[in-house]
Amino acid sequence: MPVVSLLRKQGFDVLSILESHASEPDSFVIEKAVSEQRLILTADVELASQTLRLGTSHFGTVLLRMGPLAPREVATLVLATLQAGTDWSKLHSVLSPGKVRSRALKMLDDL
């Protein structure tokens, strides 16, 4: 997993669900992100969609839509994006080559 490896080498505190909780459902991943105040970085469209539907407070979601990029290129792009200093909390973002689209999440606990 080049993204996980590169982020860890650069000092990011990364919890990889594939390494530690691969058989858990998406609801577990979201609950873990909420309880540990983590950003969800995923290529799973369904997981990203669930964060929108649930409206729970966590530190944001970044959906990776990388197309045919090699894993190393994806890792480099993700690292550069995260190092740009954006506050990802309460944002649903889509990262694709050359573009980041973000919108604020409507949180149920903010209504």
C-alpha positions as CSV (number, residue, x, y, z in Angstrom):
1,M,0.0,0.0,0.0
2,P,2.2,2.8,-1.3
3,V,-0.1,5.6,0.1
4,V,0.0,4.3,3.6
5,S,3.7,3.7,3.5
6,L,4.5,7.1,2.1
7,L,2.3,8.9,4.5
8,R,3.8,7.1,7.5
9,K,7.3,7.9,6.3
10,Q,6.3,11.5,6.2
11,G,5.1,11.4,9.8
12,F,1.3,11.0,9.3
13,D,-0.5,8.9,11.9
14,V,-2.1,6.4,9.6
15,L,-4.5,3.7,10.7
16,S,-5.0,1.3,7.7
17,I,-8.3,-0.6,8.0
18,L,-6.9,-3.1,5.5
19,E,-4.1,-3.9,7.9
20,S,-6.0,-4.1,11.1
21,H,-9.7,-4.5,10.5
22,A,-10.2,-5.8,6.9
23,S,-13.3,-7.8,7.6
24,E,-15.2,-5.0,9.4
25,P,-18.2,-3.3,7.8
26,D,-18.1,0.4,6.7
27,S,-20.1,1.4,9.7
28,F,-17.1,0.2,11.9
29,V,-14.8,2.4,9.8
30,I,-16.9,5.4,10.2
31,E,-17.4,4.8,14.0
32,K,-13.6,4.4,14.4
33,A,-13.0,7.7,12.5
34,V,-15.5,9.5,14.7
35,S,-14.1,8.1,18.0
36,E,-10.5,8.7,17.0
37,Q,-11.1,12.0,15.2
38,R,-9.6,10.7,12.0
39,L,-9.8,11.8,8.3
40,I,-11.2,9.0,6.1
41,L,-9.1,8.6,3.0
42,T,-10.7,6.0,0.7
43,A,-11.2,4.8,-2.9
44,D,-14.4,3.2,-1.8
45,V,-17.3,5.2,-3.3
46,E,-19.9,3.4,-1.0
47,L,-17.9,4.2,2.1
48,A,-17.6,7.9,1.1
49,S,-21.3,8.0,0.3
50,Q,-22.2,6.6,3.7
51,T,-20.3,9.4,5.4
52,L,-22.6,11.8,3.6
53,R,-25.8,10.0,4.4
54,L,-25.0,9.5,8.1
55,G,-24.0,13.1,8.8
56,T,-21.8,12.1,11.7
57,S,-19.0,14.3,13.0
58,H,-15.6,13.1,12.0
59,F,-12.6,14.7,10.5
60,G,-13.7,14.6,6.9
61,T,-13.7,12.2,4.0
62,V,-11.4,12.3,0.9
63,L,-12.5,10.0,-1.9
64,L,-9.7,9.1,-4.2
65,R,-10.7,9.0,-7.9
66,M,-7.3,8.4,-9.5
67,G,-8.1,6.6,-12.7
68,P,-5.2,4.8,-14.3
69,L,-2.4,6.3,-12.2
70,A,0.2,4.0,-10.8
71,P,0.1,3.4,-7.0
72,R,3.3,5.4,-6.5
73,E,1.8,8.4,-8.4
74,V,-1.4,8.2,-6.3
75,A,0.7,8.2,-3.1
76,T,2.7,11.2,-4.2
77,L,-0.5,13.1,-5.2
78,V,-2.2,12.2,-1.9
79,L,0.9,13.3,0.1
80,A,1.1,16.7,-1.7
81,T,-2.6,17.3,-1.2
82,L,-2.5,16.5,2.6
83,Q,0.6,18.7,3.0
84,A,-1.1,21.7,1.5
85,G,-2.6,22.5,4.9
86,T,-6.3,22.2,4.2
87,D,-8.5,21.8,7.2
88,W,-10.4,18.6,6.1
89,S,-12.7,18.5,9.1
90,K,-16.3,18.3,8.2
91,L,-15.5,18.3,4.5
92,H,-16.4,15.7,1.9
93,S,-13.8,15.9,-0.8
94,V,-13.0,14.2,-4.1
95,L,-9.3,14.1,-5.1
96,S,-8.5,13.4,-8.7
97,P,-5.4,14.1,-10.7
98,G,-5.0,17.9,-10.8
99,K,-8.2,18.7,-8.9
100,V,-9.8,18.6,-5.4
101,R,-13.5,19.3,-5.0
102,S,-14.8,19.8,-1.5
103,R,-18.1,20.6,0.1
104,A,-19.1,21.0,3.7
105,L,-20.8,18.0,5.4
106,K,-24.1,18.7,7.0
107,M,-23.8,17.2,10.4
108,L,-26.8,15.9,12.2
109,D,-25.4,17.1,15.5
110,D,-25.2,20.7,14.0
111,L,-28.9,20.8,13.1
